[in-house]
Amino acid sequence: MFHSFFPSPKKFFLSWIAWSALAIYVWYSYGIGWGAALGFTPNEDPIIGLGHFVTPQFQWFYIYSFICWLLPALVWRKISDHPWFWWSVGGSALIIFKTYFTVQVSVAINNWRRPFFDCVQKALGSDSPGLQCTGTGVDGAIVAGDIYSLIGTFAEIAFVFVFVFVVSRFFISHYIFRWRTAMTDYYTSKWEYVRGIEGASQRVQEDTMRFAGIVEGLGVAVIDSIMTLFAFLPVLFGLSVYVSELPIVGEVAHALFWAALFWSLFGTVLLAIAGIKLPGLEFHNQRVEASYRKELVYGEDNPTRAEAMTLNELFGDVRKNYFRLYGHYMYFNVFRSMYLQADNIFAYIILIPTIVAGAITFGLLQQILTAFSQVSSSFQYLVNSWTTIVELLSIHKRLKGFEVQIAENEALEK
């Protein structure tokens, strides 16, 4: 699965994880300061609009990111002459950078929310202290042009998102198909050892296709979650100065961050416990389906196979496993649905003391809700993706078992 596409997968991934952790540490500890010394001075206030993506700090980040990718890539290229090197190494780096850039689009939109909704609040007749909005009308009053201008700014950011999304989806689709091609080439090159394995054709055709498709969704989602945390955790920390009190708990430093962490971990643990049996049942489900399908295929050419009694027995196993699966999914979906519905109002609940005290404006409220949602949803990756993860684990088990059988057959041949 991985060896066919990546050079020395275990060493490769471990080295990249370690290098990435070091690069992130250096960036937050020294990198920003180095950039300032080189003339890439960070902006003190958020930039509203497309200027967010070309600030000096961003320009330095682009340079730093490229250097951090290029150095280990050159080392691995010297170590390995893997045929899929540039697709696996270069393509993965491009996907990670694209994901970070997309997250920054969300940050740019979140920066836009405060002035826009503050202007809406001011236009509706409220002039609360702290409004980040200055109208162009008489005595700073809001006129229609102010709102239209801010909507135009949103459209500019949105068009960037659409362009990046379309181009990246096109590239990722090709990236994943290359991965499937690499797996298919590997398995078909071993066909003399594969042909005798039960369900070999399904593993090579169907499971490689499903593995590639699920990895496309889950892989991009997990990278997006990590990048969202890097982008929005500082935002949430900054916004926490406006929220110092939580219901029942009282005053807490960095209240928004700790509330998001607690709520996300609670949901993750809850659903992991509720769905702990699902991967095994999904794996077994494929086995009984394969046995039933195999007997039907034999029955097409052999009149002594696929007799009614045998088929009824095999289909009985299929029915039994599906009914067990339905039962376990039922209580899993109960917990998942209840948690996700509660998640819709959790942020409002923790903000009640702050809202009642009038400590924030409407625009600031929108910023807090968006940042909290981004951080909590990133921590809730397992909650949102659990059913898909279960399917991927099942496919991984089948392909892993398939590869073990290939290795055993190779050993016997030798």
Residue pairs with C-beta under 8 A, 6 or more apart in sequence:
1 183
1 211
1 396
1 399
1 400
1 403
2 9
3 9
3 186
4 84
4 182
4 183
4 185
4 186
5 84
5 87
5 88
5 178
5 179
5 182
5 183
6 12
6 13
6 82
6 84
6 88
6 89
7 76
7 79
7 80
7 82
7 85
7 88
7 89
8 79
8 80
12 76
15 72
15 76
16 72
19 68
19 72
20 68
23 64
23 68
24 230
27 61
27 64
31 60
31 64
32 42
32 57
32 60
34 60
35 41
35 42
35 56
35 57
35 60
35 61
35 64
36 42
38 60
39 56
40 56
40 57
40 59
40 60
41 56
41 57
42 55
42 56
42 57
43 55
43 56
43 57
46 52
46 111
47 55
47 111
48 108
48 111
48 112
48 115
48 153
49 108
49 112
49 153
49 156
49 157
50 108
50 156
50 157
50 160
52 58
52 104
52 107
52 108
52 111
52 157
53 101
53 104
53 108
53 160
58 104
65 97
65 100
69 93
69 97
73 89
73 90
73 93
76 85
76 89
77 85
77 89
82 88
84 178
84 179
84 182
87 175
87 178
87 179
88 179
91 171
91 175
91 178
94 171
95 168
95 171
95 172
95 175
95 219
95 220
95 223
96 223
96 227
98 164
98 168
98 171
99 220
99 223
99 224
99 227
100 227
100 230
100 231
101 164
102 161
102 164
102 165
102 168
102 224
102 227
103 224
103 227
103 228
103 230
103 231
103 232
104 231
105 157
105 160
105 161
105 164
106 228
106 231
106 232
106 370
106 374
107 231
107 232
107 235
108 157
109 154
109 157
109 158
109 370
110 232
110 235
110 367
110 370
110 371
110 374
111 367
112 150
112 153
112 154
112 157
113 363
113 366
113 367
113 370
114 132
114 361
114 363
114 364
114 366
114 367
115 132
115 133
115 150
115 363
116 147
116 150
116 151
116 154
116 363
117 361
117 362
117 363
117 365
117 366
118 131
118 132
118 133
118 361
118 362
118 363
118 364
119 133
119 135
119 142
119 146
119 147
119 150
119 363
120 147
120 362
120 363
121 128
121 131
121 133
121 361
121 362
121 363
122 131
122 133
122 135
122 142
123 135
123 142
123 147
126 362
128 358
128 361
130 360
130 361
130 364
131 361
131 363
132 361
132 363
132 364
133 142
133 146
133 363
134 140
135 141
135 142
135 143
135 146
136 143
136 145
136 146
137 143
137 146
172 216
172 220
173 216
176 212
176 213
176 215
176 216
177 212
179 212
179 215
180 208
180 209
180 211
180 212
183 208
183 211
183 212
184 204
184 208
187 194
187 203
187 204
187 208
187 402
187 406
188 204
190 406
190 410
192 413
193 406
193 409
193 410
193 413
194 200
194 204
194 406
194 409
196 409
197 203
197 402
197 405
197 406
197 409
198 290
198 294
199 290
199 294
199 398
199 402
200 402
202 290
202 293
203 398
203 399
203 402
207 395
207 398
207 399
207 402
208 399
210 391
210 395
211 392
211 395
211 396
211 399
214 388
214 391
214 392
214 395
215 392
217 388
218 385
218 388
218 389
218 392
221 381
221 384
221 385
222 381
222 385
224 378
225 377
225 378
225 379
225 381
226 378
228 374
228 375
228 377
228 378
229 375
229 378
229 379
231 374
232 371
232 374
232 375
232 378
233 257
233 375
235 367
235 371
236 256
236 257
236 260
236 371
236 372
236 375
237 254
237 256
237 257
239 256
239 364
239 367
239 368
239 371
240 253
240 254
240 255
240 256
240 257
242 354
242 359
242 360
242 364
242 368
243 255
243 256
243 350
243 351
243 354
243 359
243 360
243 368
244 251
244 252
244 253
244 255
244 354
245 251
245 252
245 255
245 353
245 354
246 252
246 255
246 259
246 350
246 353
247 349
247 350
247 352
247 353
252 258
255 350
256 350
256 368
256 371
256 372
257 375
259 346
259 350
259 372
260 372
260 375
260 376
260 379
261 379
263 343
263 346
263 376
264 375
264 376
264 378
264 379
264 380
264 383
265 379
267 339
267 343
267 380
267 383
268 379
268 380
268 382
268 383
270 335
270 339
271 332
271 335
271 336
271 339
271 382
271 383
271 386
272 382
272 386
274 331
274 332
274 335
274 336
275 328
275 332
275 386
275 387
275 390
277 328
278 325
278 328
278 329
278 332
278 386
278 387
278 390
279 390
279 393
279 394
279 397
281 321
281 324
281 325
281 328
282 325
282 390
282 391
282 393
282 394
283 393
283 394
283 397
283 398
284 321
285 318
285 321
285 322
285 325
285 394
286 394
286 398
288 314
288 317
288 318
288 321
289 318
291 314
291 317
292 311
292 314
292 315
292 317
292 318
295 305
295 306
295 310
295 311
295 314
296 306
296 311
298 305
298 306
299 305
299 306
299 311
300 306
332 386
336 383
336 386
339 383
340 383
343 376
343 380
346 376
347 368
347 369
347 372
347 373
347 376
348 369
351 365
351 368
351 369
354 360
355 365
360 368
377 384
382 389
